[in-house]
Amino acid sequence: MTPSSASSSADAAIRARIEQWVRPEIRALNAYHVPPAAGLIKLDAMENPYRWPPAVVEAWLETLRNVALNRYPDPGADALKRELRAFFRVPRGMELLLGNGSDELLQIIALAVAAPGRVALAPQPAFSMYRMISIFTGLDFVGVPLSAADFALDREAMLAEIERRRPALVLLDFPNNPTGGLFEAETVRAVIEKAPGLVVVDEAYQAFSEMTLMDWLHDYPNLLVLRTLSKMGLAGLRLGMLAGRREWIEELDKIRLPYNINVLTQASAAFALRHRAMLEEQAARIRADREILVAALRACRGLAVYPSRANFILFRAPAGRGGEIFTGLRERGVLIKNLDGAGDTLRDCLRVTVGTPEENQAFLTALAAVL
Ligand SMILES: Cc1ncc(COP(=O)(O)O)c(C=O)c1O
């Protein structure tokens, strides 16, 4: 056997084993794709563009000096939870579960309720991990289209599908990614009241929407509220927070792997949360720059620009030009998110994250050149 025929028969053997053992629904998935961004202005991932002032960085480094890397982290992250409770004004009596990003918390929730034939339901489009996590934890995923005209939550369709499919889990991103819109609170209430299982309201973009349903936790025993530090300038730390009734949190905590929040994240997040004014000032700047960017996009001929309560803006390019505009921007050094191809409702749609004023201007200049 030649070396190349030996390696191709090894390849065939691996493929056969994969087909035999990896579940078909996993084989059918595509891994979450993060495009290379080296050398580009990165406006594709809803990151906060701001670092901390040098004095704050110095104080942070000083705190890290005392972190014991040789020890496992505090398994309950109690000190960090105290800071989170105060920072996010978690209603009295509610418990917290922390995750390695809110992604991990979504996975924990799905794992807790998944069983053959059970359903997770979310509007479509929505954060792409809702579908991925549902599928790989073994839930059947049901997507309910948002209203085509304005990407509103379709109350009748949501209630009808909940009635028909009896989902174990309903996932609502509030505001929605990728549209940026904030669903009408009363429609969300109707969904929570109708749902036979858990409803997760994912407030990843709360710093920019300035709207929360956290206070509803007392009213609805099937509600959980999800937050993340990722959009507040701490995406690199990976910290998500789930708030809800003690009974739910105790069940979910059984699935959490021990020590899922590492010592550096615990110390750094607790430090950051003590700098409320700095974090709020960054968020306020992003909200103000979002309005400037929306106005500038609305002034561009041929673009449909959707209202945003998040730190990104969805817009639709002239028919058939979405892909070409995305590529033209990248060639000019600006990376945004191309949603053209992510289903009919998002045809020709592009999503830009609000960056610094200089980054936003570079994006607008490049856009003017490609339009
Ligand atoms: C709605 C929504 N939820 C959760 C996440 C994931 O956040 P994290 O970085 O906390 O995993 C995202 C990320 O884009 C998101 O858009």
The ligand as a Gaussian input file, in Angstrom:
#p B3LYP/6-31G(d) Opt

LIG

0 1
 C      -29.022000      37.373000      22.631000
 C      -27.685000      36.841000      23.028000
 N      -27.574000      36.084000      24.107000
 C      -26.395000      35.582000      24.504000
 C      -25.238000      35.826000      23.786000
 C      -23.960000      35.180000      24.234000
 O      -23.324000      35.930000      25.149000
 P      -22.091000      35.390000      26.015000
 O      -20.899000      36.083000      25.483000
 O      -22.447000      35.771000      27.410000
 O      -22.018000      33.890000      25.863000
 C      -25.292000      36.614000      22.649000
 C      -24.068000      36.880000      21.880000
 O      -24.029000      37.483000      20.881000
 C      -26.553000      37.128000      22.252000
 O      -26.682000      37.875000      21.149000

